[in-house]
Amino acid sequence: MDSTADTSADTAADITAISQLKYRYLRTLDTKQWDDFEACFLPEATADYNGLRFEDRDALVAYMRENLGPGMITMHTVHHPEVTVDGDHATGRWYLQDKVVVEAFRFMLEGAAFYEDTYLRTADGWRVSHTGYRRTFELTWNLDDLPGLTVKGPGEHTH
C-alpha cells in the first residue's frame, strides 16, 4: 500500500477528530455541560478571546461556569475550518458566528470572529492547547428596542 495514501487517510481522520473536538467544545459551552467542556482542554491550555485571557484550563472553565450560567442563552457556530496537522500537533482556524441573549439585562449580542486554535494529540485523543479569537464585528441591542420579541430558553416550548 502506498505510504502517501496512509498519510492522507491518517490526516483526514485527525482533521475529523479535531473538528469533532471543536464542535463538542461549542456544544458543551452552549449547553453548560462544564465537565465535558473542561475535558476538551489540556490542563495547561490557554485562551485569548479578543483580549479576555486565561492562563490555564481551570481559570477558563471557572470563568465560563460563573459568567455563562443560567439565564444566559448562547449560540456559537463555526464553519470554514482550516486545519493543519503536523504529527501530534495541529492548528485550526474557524470562522465563528455567535449570539448571546441575557433577558434579565434586556441584552443581545451578535458577532463574528476568527478562532485561532492549537491542538495536541494525547493518549485520550486530541485536546485544545490554546484557543482564542479576534472579532470581525460585534452588534448589541437592547431587547426593549425589538417590539414583539420574546425569548424562550432551554426546555421552554416554542409553539
C-alpha positions as CSV (number, residue, x, y, z in Angstrom):
1,M,0.0,0.0,0.0
2,D,1.2,3.5,-0.8
3,S,2.5,5.3,2.3
4,T,1.1,8.6,0.9
5,A,-2.3,7.1,0.9
6,D,-1.8,6.0,4.6
7,T,-0.7,9.5,5.5
8,S,-3.6,11.1,3.7
9,A,-6.1,8.8,5.4
10,D,-4.4,9.5,8.8
11,T,-4.5,13.2,8.3
12,A,-8.2,13.1,7.2
13,A,-9.0,11.1,10.4
14,D,-7.1,13.6,12.5
15,I,-8.9,16.5,10.9
16,T,-12.3,14.8,11.5
17,A,-11.3,14.2,15.2
18,I,-10.2,17.8,15.7
19,S,-13.4,19.1,14.0
20,Q,-15.5,16.9,16.4
21,L,-13.5,18.3,19.3
22,K,-14.2,21.9,18.2
23,Y,-17.9,21.1,17.8
24,R,-18.0,19.4,21.2
25,Y,-16.3,22.5,22.8
26,L,-19.1,24.7,21.3
27,R,-21.9,22.3,22.2
28,T,-20.8,21.9,25.8
29,L,-20.3,25.6,26.1
30,D,-23.8,26.4,24.9
31,T,-25.5,23.6,26.9
32,K,-23.5,24.5,30.1
33,Q,-22.0,21.0,30.4
34,W,-19.0,22.2,32.3
35,D,-17.3,18.9,33.0
36,D,-17.5,17.9,29.3
37,F,-16.4,21.4,28.3
38,E,-13.3,21.1,30.6
39,A,-12.4,17.7,29.1
40,C,-11.9,19.4,25.7
41,F,-8.7,21.1,27.0
42,L,-5.3,20.2,28.3
43,P,-4.8,21.3,31.9
44,E,-2.2,23.9,30.8
45,A,-4.4,25.2,28.0
46,T,-4.5,29.0,27.4
47,A,-7.1,31.2,25.8
48,D,-7.5,34.7,24.5
49,Y,-10.9,35.8,23.4
50,N,-10.3,39.2,21.9
51,G,-8.2,40.3,24.9
52,L,-10.0,38.3,27.6
53,R,-7.1,36.0,28.5
54,F,-6.8,32.8,30.6
55,E,-3.5,31.2,31.6
56,D,-4.9,27.7,32.3
57,R,-7.9,25.4,31.9
58,D,-9.1,25.9,35.5
59,A,-9.3,29.7,35.1
60,L,-11.1,29.4,31.7
61,V,-13.7,26.9,32.9
62,A,-14.3,28.7,36.2
63,Y,-14.9,32.0,34.2
64,M,-17.3,30.3,31.8
65,R,-19.2,28.5,34.6
66,E,-19.6,31.7,36.5
67,N,-20.4,34.1,33.6
68,L,-22.3,31.9,31.1
69,G,-24.6,30.1,33.5
70,P,-28.3,30.0,33.9
71,G,-30.2,33.0,32.3
72,M,-27.5,33.4,29.6
73,I,-28.6,31.9,26.2
74,T,-25.6,31.4,23.9
75,M,-25.2,30.1,20.4
76,H,-21.8,29.5,18.9
77,T,-21.3,28.1,15.5
78,V,-18.1,27.6,13.5
79,H,-17.6,26.9,9.8
80,H,-14.9,27.2,7.1
81,P,-12.4,25.1,9.0
82,E,-8.7,25.3,8.1
83,V,-7.0,22.5,10.0
84,T,-3.3,21.6,9.6
85,V,-1.9,18.5,11.2
86,D,1.8,18.1,11.9
87,G,2.4,14.8,13.8
88,D,1.0,15.2,17.2
89,H,0.4,18.9,16.9
90,A,-2.2,20.8,14.9
91,T,-3.6,24.2,14.2
92,G,-7.0,25.3,13.3
93,R,-8.7,28.4,12.0
94,W,-12.5,28.6,12.2
95,Y,-15.0,31.3,11.3
96,L,-17.2,31.9,14.3
97,Q,-20.8,33.3,14.4
98,D,-22.2,33.8,17.9
99,K,-25.3,35.2,19.7
100,V,-25.7,35.9,23.4
101,V,-29.1,36.8,25.0
102,V,-29.5,37.9,28.6
103,E,-33.1,38.6,29.1
104,A,-32.6,39.8,32.7
105,F,-30.5,42.6,31.4
106,R,-32.6,43.0,28.2
107,F,-29.4,42.5,26.2
108,M,-28.5,40.7,23.0
109,L,-25.2,40.5,21.2
110,E,-24.4,39.1,17.7
111,G,-20.9,38.8,16.3
112,A,-18.3,37.1,14.3
113,A,-14.7,36.3,14.7
114,F,-11.9,34.1,13.5
115,Y,-10.7,31.4,16.0
116,E,-7.0,30.5,16.0
117,D,-6.5,27.2,17.9
118,T,-3.7,24.8,18.6
119,Y,-4.2,21.2,19.5
120,L,-2.1,18.3,20.9
121,R,-2.7,14.6,20.5
122,T,-2.9,12.8,23.8
123,A,-3.5,9.3,24.9
124,D,-7.2,10.3,25.2
125,G,-7.3,11.9,21.7
126,W,-6.9,15.5,20.5
127,R,-7.2,18.3,23.1
128,V,-7.1,22.1,22.8
129,S,-3.8,23.6,24.0
130,H,-4.8,27.1,23.0
131,T,-7.9,28.8,21.7
132,G,-8.9,32.3,21.0
133,Y,-10.4,34.6,18.5
134,R,-10.3,38.1,17.2
135,R,-13.6,39.8,16.4
136,T,-14.5,40.9,12.9
137,F,-17.7,42.6,14.2
138,E,-20.0,42.8,17.2
139,L,-23.5,44.2,17.3
140,T,-25.5,44.7,20.5
141,W,-29.2,45.5,21.1
142,N,-31.4,46.4,24.0
143,L,-34.2,43.8,23.8
144,D,-36.8,46.6,24.5
145,D,-35.9,48.1,21.1
146,L,-37.2,45.0,19.4
147,P,-41.0,45.2,19.5
148,G,-42.8,41.8,19.8
149,L,-39.6,39.9,20.7
150,T,-40.0,37.0,23.0
151,V,-37.2,34.9,24.5
152,K,-37.5,31.2,25.2
153,G,-34.7,29.4,27.0
154,P,-33.7,25.7,27.2
155,G,-36.7,23.4,27.8
156,E,-39.4,26.0,27.1
157,H,-41.9,25.3,24.5
158,T,-41.6,27.4,21.4
159,H,-45.0,26.7,19.9
